[in-house]
Amino acid sequence: DIVMTQSPDSLAVSLGERATINCKSSQSVLYSSNNKNYLAWYQQKAGQPPKLLIYWASNRESGVPDRFSGSGSGTDFTLTISSLQPEDVAVYYCQQYYVTPITFGQGTRLEIK
Amino acid sequence: QVQLQESGPRLVRPSETLSLTCTVSGGSISVYSFYWGLIRQPPGKGLEWIGSIYNSGLTYYNPSLKSRVAMSVDTSRNQFSLRLTSLTAADTAVYYCVRAASSIAGTGEVDSWGQGILVTVSS
């Protein structure tokens, strides 16, 4: 299985400041045939199911605010929130869909400082 | 916009079998390029993919659960189902029905989630 490791486990950021969450996969999730990274990011607010934010490592899902961005390639990826808003308090997960079983990171809890 | 709804028992006894049904509305389960699946989340913990099924009946299961899992699809009812056998307390979780894009792994990114159903395994 591909192991997804997120850092940090929790993060406190001031409103309006940048938040950065990292995700590392135990093997590359870059498919050389199409040069795509099979990596997604999700946001889960308390009491709700997760919501897809980013797919193909850097493609923003429709309706997701542009303060959310994804970057990285191969084994190292980053989710960045450029200007933290109160509604961004949540747990964030990365997921690889390069091989079965698809696997998730352990989650990063984001709070307001 | 597609919606998914989980239905099934909320309390199951150890060693018994869990049967969950996922009902899809707002779209056809027979549409190409989407897989239908289940992901679970133990209370206060992370996400675990259980398995996925295509409208043809092609399935992918998590190897960690493969011996205990079976999924089926009923396109006439726009539903898919999960059977999970030999339950233990470790199977206590919120079970989410999901729709995922197709990928080289079978299941791709998950773009639609049900609200989830908490299933507790206890005597």
gemmi code that builds the backbone of each chain (N, CA, C; Angstrom):
import gemmi

chains = {
    "A": [
        ("ASP", (0.840, -1.200, 0.000), (0.000, 0.000, 0.000), (0.879, 1.257, 0.000)),
        ("ILE", (0.383, 2.312, -0.632), (1.080, 3.592, -0.551), (0.669, 4.271, 0.759)),
        ("VAL", (1.661, 4.630, 1.549), (1.404, 5.314, 2.821), (1.500, 6.822, 2.591)),
        ("MET", (0.466, 7.518, 3.016), (0.408, 8.966, 2.887), (0.648, 9.585, 4.263)),
        ("THR", (1.632, 10.450, 4.368), (1.983, 11.054, 5.649), (1.851, 12.568, 5.552)),
        ("GLN", (1.000, 13.119, 6.386), (0.775, 14.565, 6.388), (1.543, 15.229, 7.528)),
        ("SER", (1.919, 16.471, 7.296), (2.532, 17.276, 8.349), (2.102, 18.729, 8.199)),
        ("PRO", (1.890, 19.437, 9.332), (1.885, 18.860, 10.677), (0.571, 18.131, 10.958)),
        ("ASP", (0.441, 17.548, 12.139), (-0.824, 16.930, 12.537), (-1.871, 17.989, 12.866)),
        ("SER", (-1.419, 19.115, 13.395), (-2.320, 20.221, 13.684), (-1.598, 21.533, 13.455)),
        ("LEU", (-2.381, 22.548, 13.204), (-1.830, 23.837, 12.771), (-2.776, 24.938, 13.222)),
        ("ALA", (-2.218, 25.993, 13.797), (-3.010, 27.166, 14.177), (-2.459, 28.381, 13.448)),
        ("VAL", (-3.323, 29.049, 12.708), (-2.922, 30.177, 11.873), (-3.857, 31.358, 12.138)),
        ("SER", (-3.327, 32.557, 12.100), (-4.148, 33.757, 12.309), (-5.017, 34.020, 11.081)),
        ("LEU", (-6.150, 34.633, 11.313), (-7.031, 35.006, 10.211), (-6.283, 35.910, 9.222)),
        ("GLY", (-6.460, 35.619, 7.942), (-5.807, 36.401, 6.900), (-4.399, 35.953, 6.568)),
        ("GLU", (-3.851, 35.055, 7.377), (-2.495, 34.565, 7.136), (-2.526, 33.293, 6.271)),
        ("ARG", (-1.357, 32.881, 5.831), (-1.226, 31.706, 4.966), (-1.123, 30.435, 5.805)),
        ("ALA", (-1.818, 29.405, 5.336), (-1.724, 28.089, 5.974), (-1.171, 27.101, 4.944)),
        ("THR", (-0.224, 26.290, 5.382), (0.421, 25.329, 4.489), (0.397, 23.938, 5.123)),
        ("ILE", (-0.117, 22.975, 4.378), (-0.187, 21.588, 4.833), (0.571, 20.724, 3.833)),
        ("ASN", (1.395, 19.834, 4.349), (2.230, 18.989, 3.504), (1.746, 17.546, 3.499)),
        ("CYS", (1.995, 16.869, 2.406), (1.617, 15.463, 2.246), (2.734, 14.758, 1.486)),
        ("LYS", (3.193, 13.662, 2.043), (4.272, 12.898, 1.403), (3.792, 11.472, 1.186)),
        ("SER", (3.989, 10.961, -0.027), (3.611, 9.583, -0.332), (4.837, 8.682, -0.290)),
        ("SER", (4.629, 7.421, 0.077), (5.749, 6.485, 0.227), (6.309, 6.034, -1.118)),
        ("GLN", (5.583, 6.295, -2.188), (6.095, 6.099, -3.531), (5.451, 7.123, -4.464)),
        ("SER", (6.056, 7.342, -5.594), (5.565, 8.366, -6.504), (4.142, 8.060, -6.967)),
        ("VAL", (3.343, 9.123, -7.083), (1.985, 8.984, -7.616), (1.874, 9.725, -8.947)),
        ("LEU", (3.042, 9.977, -9.567), (3.099, 10.605, -10.883), (3.078, 9.520, -11.946)),
        ("TYR", (2.084, 9.584, -12.817), (1.948, 8.618, -13.908), (2.649, 9.199, -15.121)),
        ("SER", (3.705, 8.560, -15.548), (4.547, 9.124, -16.600), (3.833, 9.207, -17.950)),
        ("SER", (2.855, 8.335, -18.177), (2.180, 8.311, -19.475), (1.385, 9.578, -19.760)),
        ("ASN", (0.876, 10.226, -18.724), (0.114, 11.452, -18.923), (0.631, 12.617, -18.074)),
        ("ASN", (1.721, 12.377, -17.344), (2.350, 13.416, -16.515), (1.379, 14.004, -15.493)),
        ("LYS", (0.489, 13.154, -14.978), (-0.449, 13.622, -13.967), (-0.134, 12.988, -12.617)),
        ("ASN", (-0.300, 13.772, -11.558), (-0.153, 13.290, -10.197), (-1.523, 12.896, -9.661)),
        ("TYR", (-1.641, 11.632, -9.229), (-2.923, 11.101, -8.787), (-3.104, 11.383, -7.292)),
        ("LEU", (-3.346, 12.654, -6.993), (-3.361, 13.139, -5.628), (-4.501, 14.137, -5.466)),
        ("ALA", (-5.316, 13.948, -4.413), (-6.435, 14.836, -4.130), (-6.347, 15.354, -2.694)),
        ("TRP", (-7.005, 16.473, -2.464), (-7.135, 17.065, -1.126), (-8.609, 17.238, -0.782)),
        ("TYR", (-8.921, 16.970, 0.483), (-10.281, 17.102, 0.980), (-10.302, 17.950, 2.245)),
        ("GLN", (-11.448, 18.583, 2.455), (-11.710, 19.352, 3.660), (-12.880, 18.716, 4.395)),
        ("GLN", (-12.720, 18.465, 5.692), (-13.822, 17.910, 6.476), (-14.102, 18.808, 7.682)),
        ("LYS", (-15.250, 19.441, 7.650), (-15.689, 20.247, 8.786), (-16.410, 19.352, 9.799)),
        ("ALA", (-16.480, 19.824, 11.030), (-17.049, 19.023, 12.111), (-18.467, 18.560, 11.782)),
        ("GLY", (-18.706, 17.266, 11.918), (-20.026, 16.709, 11.708), (-20.459, 16.582, 10.260)),
        ("GLN", (-19.538, 16.821, 9.332), (-19.875, 16.754, 7.908), (-19.003, 15.729, 7.186)),
        ("PRO", (-19.460, 15.260, 6.025), (-18.572, 14.413, 5.214), (-17.463, 15.266, 4.605)),
        ("PRO", (-16.387, 14.632, 4.182), (-15.333, 15.383, 3.495), (-15.853, 16.014, 2.201)),
        ("LYS", (-15.129, 17.032, 1.762), (-15.465, 17.738, 0.519), (-14.204, 17.813, -0.335)),
        ("LEU", (-14.345, 17.481, -1.602), (-13.205, 17.530, -2.509), (-12.805, 18.971, -2.788)),
        ("LEU", (-11.525, 19.283, -2.589), (-10.998, 20.620, -2.879), (-10.161, 20.628, -4.155)),
        ("ILE", (-9.234, 19.683, -4.237), (-8.192, 19.670, -5.271), (-8.066, 18.256, -5.814)),
        ("TYR", (-7.918, 18.106, -7.125), (-7.605, 16.813, -7.733), (-6.474, 17.011, -8.731)),
        ("TRP", (-5.868, 15.907, -9.183), (-4.668, 15.974, -10.014), (-3.626, 16.907, -9.373)),
        ("ALA", (-3.593, 16.919, -8.061), (-2.616, 17.659, -7.254), (-2.785, 19.171, -7.275)),
        ("SER", (-3.307, 19.722, -8.363), (-3.356, 21.184, -8.457), (-4.614, 21.736, -9.104)),
        ("ASN", (-5.548, 20.860, -9.479), (-6.789, 21.324, -10.110), (-7.851, 21.585, -9.043)),
        ("ARG", (-8.338, 22.796, -9.013), (-9.346, 23.168, -8.024), (-10.713, 22.654, -8.477)),
        ("GLU", (-11.433, 22.011, -7.569), (-12.791, 21.552, -7.859), (-13.697, 22.770, -8.071)),
        ("SER", (-14.709, 22.617, -8.910), (-15.649, 23.694, -9.176), (-16.280, 24.205, -7.883)),
        ("GLY", (-16.290, 25.524, -7.716), (-16.911, 26.131, -6.549), (-15.980, 26.330, -5.371)),
        ("VAL", (-14.775, 25.790, -5.448), (-13.816, 25.952, -4.351), (-13.137, 27.318, -4.481)),
        ("PRO", (-13.095, 28.091, -3.404), (-12.492, 29.435, -3.475), (-11.038, 29.386, -3.940)),
        ("ASP", (-10.624, 30.432, -4.650), (-9.277, 30.412, -5.226), (-8.174, 30.669, -4.198)),
        ("ARG", (-8.530, 30.875, -2.940), (-7.497, 30.954, -1.907), (-6.904, 29.564, -1.612)),
        ("PHE", (-7.582, 28.502, -2.079), (-7.077, 27.147, -1.932), (-6.264, 26.788, -3.180)),
        ("SER", (-5.059, 26.294, -2.979), (-4.259, 25.845, -4.111), (-3.435, 24.626, -3.727)),
        ("GLY", (-3.168, 23.791, -4.708), (-2.361, 22.591, -4.492), (-1.147, 22.621, -5.392)),
        ("SER", (-0.060, 22.064, -4.888), (1.172, 22.006, -5.668), (1.952, 20.755, -5.312)),
        ("GLY", (3.014, 20.528, -6.079), (3.874, 19.384, -5.816), (3.814, 18.354, -6.920)),
        ("SER", (4.732, 17.391, -6.839), (4.793, 16.334, -7.843), (5.576, 15.147, -7.302)),
        ("GLY", (5.245, 13.974, -7.808), (6.002, 12.787, -7.407), (5.576, 12.258, -6.054)),
        ("THR", (6.302, 12.655, -5.023), (6.003, 12.175, -3.674), (5.718, 13.294, -2.672)),
        ("ASP", (5.917, 14.533, -3.062), (5.770, 15.642, -2.118), (4.769, 16.682, -2.616)),
        ("PHE", (3.771, 16.946, -1.780), (2.664, 17.799, -2.172), (2.311, 18.782, -1.054)),
        ("THR", (1.698, 19.893, -1.468), (1.346, 20.938, -0.518), (-0.033, 21.483, -0.842)),
        ("LEU", (-0.824, 21.679, 0.210), (-2.075, 22.422, 0.115), (-1.845, 23.761, 0.789)),
        ("THR", (-2.153, 24.832, 0.092), (-1.961, 26.170, 0.632), (-3.287, 26.910, 0.660)),
        ("ILE", (-3.559, 27.533, 1.793), (-4.684, 28.458, 1.908), (-4.044, 29.832, 2.040)),
        ("SER", (-4.276, 30.683, 1.056), (-3.497, 31.923, 0.971), (-3.870, 32.933, 2.046)),
        ("SER", (-5.134, 32.972, 2.429), (-5.590, 33.941, 3.423), (-6.693, 33.273, 4.241)),
        ("LEU", (-6.339, 32.804, 5.421), (-7.245, 31.968, 6.199), (-8.524, 32.712, 6.593)),
        ("GLN", (-9.640, 32.050, 6.361), (-10.946, 32.577, 6.741), (-11.545, 31.728, 7.858)),
        ("PRO", (-12.484, 32.264, 8.624), (-13.060, 31.491, 9.743), (-13.669, 30.164, 9.294)),
        ("GLU", (-14.252, 30.160, 8.095), (-14.907, 28.942, 7.604), (-13.929, 27.871, 7.146)),
        ("ASP", (-12.647, 28.148, 7.197), (-11.639, 27.160, 6.787), (-11.223, 26.241, 7.935)),
        ("VAL", (-11.742, 26.487, 9.129), (-11.448, 25.591, 10.250), (-12.000, 24.214, 9.929)),
        ("ALA", (-11.123, 23.223, 9.915), (-11.506, 21.885, 9.446), (-10.310, 20.953, 9.600)),
        ("VAL", (-10.554, 19.679, 9.270), (-9.469, 18.718, 9.114), (-9.279, 18.503, 7.615)),
        ("TYR", (-8.029, 18.496, 7.191), (-7.695, 18.344, 5.775), (-6.982, 17.007, 5.553)),
        ("TYR", (-7.393, 16.331, 4.477), (-6.819, 15.038, 4.138), (-6.279, 15.046, 2.709)),
        ("CYS", (-5.143, 14.403, 2.515), (-4.698, 14.104, 1.158), (-5.040, 12.645, 0.851)),
        ("GLN", (-5.120, 12.331, -0.422), (-5.489, 10.982, -0.865), (-4.748, 10.672, -2.163)),
        ("GLN", (-4.209, 9.471, -2.255), (-3.642, 9.031, -3.534), (-4.621, 8.096, -4.214)),
        ("TYR", (-4.726, 8.250, -5.535), (-5.567, 7.327, -6.302), (-4.762, 6.780, -7.494)),
        ("TYR", (-3.496, 6.549, -7.221), (-2.583, 5.996, -8.235), (-2.662, 4.485, -8.290)),
        ("VAL", (-2.765, 3.862, -7.115), (-2.876, 2.410, -7.046), (-3.944, 2.018, -6.031)),
        ("THR", (-4.476, 0.809, -6.204), (-5.393, 0.233, -5.226), (-4.575, -0.474, -4.152)),
        ("PRO", (-4.890, -0.323, -2.876), (-6.029, 0.451, -2.358), (-5.747, 1.948, -2.343)),
        ("ILE", (-6.760, 2.751, -2.679), (-6.566, 4.181, -2.513), (-6.390, 4.430, -1.014)),
        ("THR", (-5.549, 5.361, -0.667), (-5.213, 5.611, 0.724), (-5.204, 7.101, 1.023)),
        ("PHE", (-5.452, 7.397, 2.281), (-5.537, 8.777, 2.760), (-4.429, 9.060, 3.767)),
        ("GLY", (-4.054, 10.331, 3.859), (-3.219, 10.753, 4.964), (-4.007, 10.726, 6.260)),
        ("GLN", (-3.301, 10.918, 7.365), (-3.935, 10.814, 8.675), (-4.759, 12.049, 9.037)),
        ("GLY", (-4.617, 13.104, 8.249), (-5.370, 14.320, 8.499), (-4.555, 15.388, 9.211)),
        ("THR", (-4.846, 16.642, 8.903), (-4.240, 17.799, 9.571), (-5.363, 18.693, 10.057)),
        ("ARG", (-5.345, 18.953, 11.353), (-6.390, 19.801, 11.946), (-5.948, 21.253, 11.884)),
        ("LEU", (-6.752, 22.102, 11.268), (-6.436, 23.521, 11.096), (-7.361, 24.359, 11.970)),
        ("GLU", (-6.746, 25.200, 12.801), (-7.506, 26.045, 13.720), (-7.079, 27.491, 13.567)),
        ("ILE", (-7.862, 28.370, 14.147), (-7.556, 29.800, 14.154), (-6.690, 30.115, 15.375)),
        ("LYS", (-5.630, 30.876, 15.140), (-4.776, 31.282, 16.255), (-5.387, 32.504, 16.928)),
    ],
    "B": [
        ("GLN", (-27.386, 17.757, -9.357), (-26.248, 17.294, -8.578), (-26.607, 15.962, -7.924)),
        ("VAL", (-25.720, 14.983, -8.079), (-25.999, 13.657, -7.539), (-25.986, 13.685, -6.016)),
        ("GLN", (-26.879, 12.909, -5.438), (-26.929, 12.771, -3.979), (-26.903, 11.292, -3.618)),
        ("LEU", (-26.276, 10.980, -2.505), (-26.185, 9.598, -2.036), (-26.748, 9.517, -0.625)),
        ("GLN", (-27.480, 8.432, -0.371), (-28.102, 8.240, 0.928), (-27.826, 6.828, 1.422)),
        ("GLU", (-27.251, 6.759, 2.621), (-26.983, 5.467, 3.236), (-28.206, 4.977, 4.020)),
        ("SER", (-28.438, 3.678, 3.995), (-29.487, 3.098, 4.829), (-29.032, 1.731, 5.330)),
        ("GLY", (-29.438, 1.439, 6.563), (-29.042, 0.177, 7.158), (-29.118, 0.268, 8.671)),
        ("PRO", (-28.709, -0.806, 9.351), (-28.792, -0.827, 10.817), (-27.731, 0.064, 11.440)),
        ("ARG", (-28.041, 0.626, 12.575), (-27.073, 1.470, 13.279), (-26.375, 0.704, 14.399)),
        ("LEU", (-26.911, -0.447, 14.753), (-26.306, -1.277, 15.781), (-26.267, -2.712, 15.287)),
        ("VAL", (-25.087, -3.290, 15.333), (-24.899, -4.666, 14.885), (-24.103, -5.403, 15.960)),
        ("ARG", (-24.448, -6.652, 16.174), (-23.749, -7.426, 17.208), (-22.445, -8.002, 16.650)),
        ("PRO", (-21.458, -8.181, 17.509), (-20.187, -8.799, 17.077), (-20.434, -10.149, 16.425)),
        ("SER", (-19.627, -10.418, 15.400), (-19.642, -11.641, 14.579), (-20.755, -11.641, 13.538)),
        ("GLU", (-21.662, -10.672, 13.602), (-22.745, -10.639, 12.620), (-22.305, -9.910, 11.348)),
        ("THR", (-23.246, -9.822, 10.397), (-22.967, -9.226, 9.088), (-23.686, -7.881, 8.948)),
        ("LEU", (-22.947, -6.904, 8.439), (-23.524, -5.590, 8.159), (-23.961, -5.534, 6.703)),
        ("SER", (-25.195, -5.101, 6.493), (-25.688, -4.864, 5.135), (-26.115, -3.410, 5.024)),
        ("LEU", (-25.444, -2.685, 4.150), (-25.760, -1.284, 3.911), (-26.176, -1.096, 2.460)),
        ("THR", (-27.146, -0.206, 2.251), (-27.571, 0.134, 0.904), (-27.353, 1.621, 0.673)),
        ("CYS", (-26.844, 1.943, -0.497), (-26.628, 3.320, -0.909), (-27.558, 3.624, -2.073)),
        ("THR", (-28.387, 4.634, -1.891), (-29.337, 5.028, -2.930), (-28.847, 6.315, -3.580)),
        ("VAL", (-28.789, 6.286, -4.902), (-28.307, 7.423, -5.671), (-29.495, 8.172, -6.268)),
        ("SER", (-29.512, 9.482, -6.103), (-30.554, 10.317, -6.711), (-29.906, 11.492, -7.416)),
        ("GLY", (-30.650, 12.076, -8.348), (-30.133, 13.219, -9.086), (-29.200, 12.833, -10.217)),
        ("GLY", (-29.084, 11.551, -10.494), (-28.227, 11.073, -11.563), (-28.301, 9.573, -11.647)),
        ("SER", (-27.869, 9.024, -12.776), (-27.946, 7.576, -12.968), (-26.665, 6.884, -12.506)),
        ("ILE", (-26.842, 5.753, -11.842), (-25.705, 4.950, -11.424), (-25.036, 4.295, -12.628)),
        ("SER", (-25.721, 4.313, -13.757), (-25.193, 3.683, -14.962), (-24.344, 4.614, -15.803)),
        ("VAL", (-24.158, 5.847, -15.345), (-23.359, 6.798, -16.119), (-21.921, 6.310, -16.213)),
        ("TYR", (-21.321, 6.543, -17.383), (-19.948, 6.108, -17.584), (-18.965, 6.932, -16.761)),
        ("SER", (-17.836, 6.353, -16.506), (-16.678, 7.036, -15.919), (-16.796, 7.331, -14.438)),
        ("PHE", (-17.742, 6.719, -13.756), (-17.808, 6.881, -12.313), (-17.870, 5.530, -11.623)),
        ("TYR", (-17.165, 5.455, -10.502), (-17.265, 4.316, -9.614), (-18.096, 4.724, -8.403)),
        ("TRP", (-18.696, 3.733, -7.791), (-19.524, 3.933, -6.602), (-18.907, 3.120, -5.477)),
        ("GLY", (-18.765, 3.740, -4.310), (-18.028, 3.030, -3.283), (-18.411, 3.395, -1.867)),
        ("LEU", (-17.642, 2.813, -0.936), (-17.824, 3.098, 0.481), (-16.495, 3.407, 1.129)),
        ("ILE", (-16.514, 4.425, 1.961), (-15.382, 4.843, 2.770), (-15.887, 4.944, 4.199)),
        ("ARG", (-15.072, 4.498, 5.144), (-15.512, 4.572, 6.533), (-14.546, 5.387, 7.381)),
        ("GLN", (-15.055, 5.845, 8.527), (-14.277, 6.700, 9.413), (-14.633, 6.361, 10.859)),
        ("PRO", (-13.757, 5.654, 11.561), (-14.008, 5.395, 12.988), (-14.116, 6.717, 13.741)),
        ("PRO", (-14.889, 6.761, 14.803), (-15.069, 8.018, 15.549), (-13.737, 8.659, 15.927)),
        ("GLY", (-13.565, 9.910, 15.536), (-12.367, 10.666, 15.863), (-11.122, 10.275, 15.092)),
        ("LYS", (-11.270, 9.432, 14.065), (-10.100, 8.957, 13.326), (-10.188, 9.321, 11.845)),
        ("GLY", (-9.277, 8.758, 11.062), (-9.166, 9.090, 9.656), (-10.041, 8.231, 8.754)),
        ("LEU", (-9.794, 8.370, 7.447), (-10.628, 7.766, 6.419), (-10.013, 6.468, 5.896)),
        ("GLU", (-10.864, 5.470, 5.705), (-10.427, 4.191, 5.156), (-11.347, 3.795, 4.009)),
        ("TRP", (-10.756, 3.576, 2.840), (-11.524, 3.115, 1.682), (-11.839, 1.631, 1.855)),
        ("ILE", (-13.114, 1.273, 1.648), (-13.553, -0.115, 1.775), (-13.548, -0.803, 0.412)),
        ("GLY", (-14.179, -0.178, -0.569), (-14.242, -0.794, -1.880), (-15.068, 0.043, -2.828)),
        ("SER", (-15.034, -0.324, -4.107), (-15.769, 0.403, -5.141), (-16.322, -0.581, -6.145)),
        ("ILE", (-17.387, -0.129, -6.835), (-18.023, -0.968, -7.840), (-18.417, -0.107, -9.029)),
        ("TYR", (-18.257, -0.680, -10.220), (-18.690, -0.006, -11.430), (-20.077, -0.512, -11.794)),
        ("ASN", (-20.767, 0.193, -12.688), (-22.143, -0.203, -13.006), (-22.210, -1.586, -13.658)),
        ("SER", (-21.084, -2.059, -14.190), (-21.033, -3.398, -14.800), (-20.926, -4.508, -13.761)),
        ("GLY", (-20.627, -4.108, -12.518), (-20.404, -5.082, -11.453), (-18.939, -5.304, -11.120)),
        ("LEU", (-18.043, -4.687, -11.899), (-16.598, -4.772, -11.607), (-16.318, -4.150, -10.243)),
        ("THR", (-15.589, -4.886, -9.416), (-15.329, -4.421, -8.054), (-13.843, -4.306, -7.742)),
        ("TYR", (-13.532, -3.395, -6.853), (-12.214, -3.265, -6.251), (-12.435, -3.216, -4.740)),
        ("TYR", (-11.669, -4.011, -4.000), (-11.802, -4.027, -2.547), (-10.462, -3.723, -1.894)),
        ("ASN", (-10.539, -3.134, -0.702), (-9.340, -2.950, 0.087), (-8.858, -4.327, 0.546)),
        ("PRO", (-7.607, -4.674, 0.242), (-7.101, -6.007, 0.638), (-7.217, -6.273, 2.139)),
        ("SER", (-7.184, -5.226, 2.940), (-7.267, -5.420, 4.393), (-8.637, -5.928, 4.818)),
        ("LEU", (-9.632, -5.780, 3.943), (-10.999, -6.197, 4.253), (-11.534, -7.227, 3.265)),
        ("LYS", (-10.720, -7.551, 2.272), (-11.224, -8.278, 1.102), (-11.944, -9.578, 1.455)),
        ("SER", (-11.454, -10.302, 2.451), (-12.061, -11.589, 2.775), (-13.441, -11.432, 3.409)),
        ("ARG", (-13.779, -10.211, 3.842), (-15.040, -9.992, 4.550), (-16.020, -9.115, 3.779)),
        ("VAL", (-15.609, -8.594, 2.624), (-16.405, -7.598, 1.915), (-16.985, -8.143, 0.627)),
        ("ALA", (-18.219, -7.733, 0.350), (-18.816, -7.976, -0.951), (-19.704, -6.784, -1.291)),
        ("MET", (-19.580, -6.312, -2.538), (-20.422, -5.211, -2.994), (-21.217, -5.666, -4.206)),
        ("SER", (-22.396, -5.076, -4.369), (-23.238, -5.386, -5.520), (-23.915, -4.102, -5.981)),
        ("VAL", (-24.399, -4.122, -7.218), (-25.063, -2.948, -7.778), (-26.403, -3.377, -8.380)),
        ("ASP", (-27.404, -2.545, -8.191), (-28.727, -2.762, -8.780), (-29.063, -1.520, -9.594)),
        ("THR", (-28.779, -1.574, -10.889), (-28.969, -0.391, -11.729), (-30.454, -0.037, -11.881)),
        ("SER", (-31.339, -1.025, -11.782), (-32.773, -0.743, -11.932), (-33.301, 0.096, -10.771)),
        ("ARG", (-32.680, -0.048, -9.611), (-33.090, 0.729, -8.442), (-32.157, 1.899, -8.160)),
        ("ASN", (-31.114, 2.041, -8.990), (-30.106, 3.095, -8.771), (-29.485, 2.979, -7.372)),
        ("GLN", (-29.129, 1.746, -7.019), (-28.564, 1.472, -5.705), (-27.328, 0.586, -5.814)),
        ("PHE", (-26.473, 0.695, -4.809), (-25.408, -0.274, -4.637), (-25.346, -0.633, -3.159)),
        ("SER", (-24.740, -1.785, -2.870), (-24.816, -2.317, -1.512), (-23.491, -2.878, -1.045)),
        ("LEU", (-23.372, -2.930, 0.281), (-22.190, -3.480, 0.941), (-22.618, -4.581, 1.888)),
        ("ARG", (-21.866, -5.686, 1.877), (-21.968, -6.712, 2.925), (-20.601, -6.842, 3.553)),
        ("LEU", (-20.572, -6.698, 4.872), (-19.326, -6.832, 5.625), (-19.568, -7.851, 6.724)),
        ("THR", (-18.832, -8.949, 6.673), (-19.082, -10.068, 7.580), (-18.154, -10.049, 8.787)),
        ("SER", (-18.477, -10.899, 9.746), (-17.635, -11.139, 10.931), (-17.233, -9.846, 11.627)),
        ("LEU", (-18.206, -9.052, 11.960), (-17.939, -7.733, 12.531), (-17.324, -7.819, 13.925)),
        ("THR", (-16.445, -6.861, 14.200), (-15.881, -6.669, 15.537), (-16.036, -5.201, 15.907)),
        ("ALA", (-15.651, -4.861, 17.130), (-15.734, -3.472, 17.579), (-14.900, -2.553, 16.685)),
        ("ALA", (-13.859, -3.086, 16.090), (-12.996, -2.281, 15.205), (-13.717, -1.826, 13.941)),
        ("ASP", (-14.863, -2.404, 13.644), (-15.645, -1.988, 12.474), (-16.616, -0.867, 12.802)),
        ("THR", (-16.664, -0.438, 14.053), (-17.487, 0.707, 14.427), (-16.969, 1.961, 13.728)),
        ("ALA", (-17.851, 2.607, 12.972), (-17.415, 3.743, 12.157), (-18.623, 4.426, 11.528)),
        ("VAL", (-18.374, 5.618, 11.011), (-19.327, 6.238, 10.093), (-19.009, 5.693, 8.699)),
        ("TYR", (-20.015, 5.160, 8.048), (-19.855, 4.606, 6.711), (-20.446, 5.594, 5.705)),
        ("TYR", (-19.609, 6.004, 4.750), (-20.026, 6.956, 3.730), (-20.187, 6.254, 2.378)),
        ("CYS", (-21.311, 6.495, 1.711), (-21.459, 6.125, 0.309), (-20.873, 7.252, -0.524)),
        ("VAL", (-20.132, 6.893, -1.574), (-19.437, 7.917, -2.349), (-19.506, 7.622, -3.841)),
        ("ARG", (-19.276, 8.686, -4.623), (-19.063, 8.561, -6.058), (-17.644, 9.039, -6.358)),
        ("ALA", (-16.956, 8.280, -7.176), (-15.584, 8.628, -7.504), (-15.384, 8.582, -9.006)),
        ("ALA", (-14.487, 9.434, -9.466), (-14.101, 9.387, -10.864), (-13.351, 8.100, -11.142)),
        ("SER", (-13.292, 7.742, -12.419), (-12.518, 6.578, -12.820), (-11.045, 6.939, -12.857)),
        ("SER", (-10.193, 5.993, -12.524), (-8.754, 6.259, -12.454), (-8.007, 4.991, -12.845)),
        ("ILE", (-6.692, 5.112, -12.986), (-5.907, 3.916, -13.281), (-5.952, 2.921, -12.124)),
        ("ALA", (-6.328, 3.403, -10.934), (-6.479, 2.519, -9.773), (-7.899, 2.012, -9.673)),
        ("GLY", (-8.719, 2.320, -10.655), (-10.141, 2.023, -10.574), (-10.852, 3.223, -10.001)),
        ("THR", (-10.667, 3.431, -8.701), (-11.318, 4.545, -8.008), (-10.423, 5.773, -8.037)),
        ("GLY", (-10.959, 6.883, -8.466), (-10.210, 8.123, -8.489), (-10.606, 9.037, -7.348)),
        ("GLU", (-10.574, 10.335, -7.619), (-10.963, 11.288, -6.593), (-12.466, 11.196, -6.336)),
        ("VAL", (-12.853, 11.436, -5.078), (-14.247, 11.289, -4.658), (-14.916, 12.650, -4.719)),
        ("ASP", (-15.888, 12.795, -5.600), (-16.495, 14.116, -5.762), (-17.871, 14.249, -5.119)),
        ("SER", (-18.440, 13.139, -4.651), (-19.743, 13.217, -3.974), (-19.758, 12.245, -2.808)),
        ("TRP", (-20.301, 12.717, -1.696), (-20.355, 11.928, -0.472), (-21.783, 11.956, 0.090)),
        ("GLY", (-22.218, 10.812, 0.633), (-23.429, 10.828, 1.433), (-23.139, 11.471, 2.781)),
        ("GLN", (-24.165, 11.653, 3.578), (-23.987, 12.249, 4.905), (-23.363, 11.274, 5.893)),
        ("GLY", (-23.425, 9.992, 5.569), (-22.816, 8.981, 6.430), (-23.798, 8.398, 7.426)),
        ("ILE", (-23.531, 7.153, 7.816), (-24.340, 6.476, 8.827), (-23.388, 5.874, 9.851)),
        ("LEU", (-23.627, 6.173, 11.123), (-22.795, 5.620, 12.186), (-23.276, 4.209, 12.509)),
        ("VAL", (-22.386, 3.259, 12.316), (-22.680, 1.870, 12.641), (-21.844, 1.477, 13.854)),
        ("THR", (-22.516, 1.046, 14.886), (-21.842, 0.622, 16.114), (-21.919, -0.889, 16.247)),
        ("VAL", (-20.776, -1.497, 16.486), (-20.721, -2.946, 16.696), (-20.594, -3.186, 18.194)),
        ("SER", (-21.639, -3.735, 18.774), (-21.652, -3.941, 20.219), (-22.719, -4.969, 20.588)),
        ("SER", (-22.453, -5.690, 21.645), (-23.435, -6.660, 22.113), (-24.410, -6.014, 23.098)),
    ],
}
model = gemmi.Model(1)
for chain_id, residues in chains.items():
    chain = gemmi.Chain(chain_id)
    for i, (resn, *xyz) in enumerate(residues, 1):
        res = gemmi.Residue()
        res.name, res.seqid = resn, gemmi.SeqId(i, " ")
        for name, pos in zip(("N", "CA", "C"), xyz):
            atom = gemmi.Atom()
            atom.name, atom.element = name, gemmi.Element(name[0])
            atom.pos, atom.b_iso = gemmi.Position(*pos), 0.0
            res.add_atom(atom)
        chain.add_residue(res)
    model.add_chain(chain)
structure = gemmi.Structure()
structure.add_model(model)
structure.setup_entities()
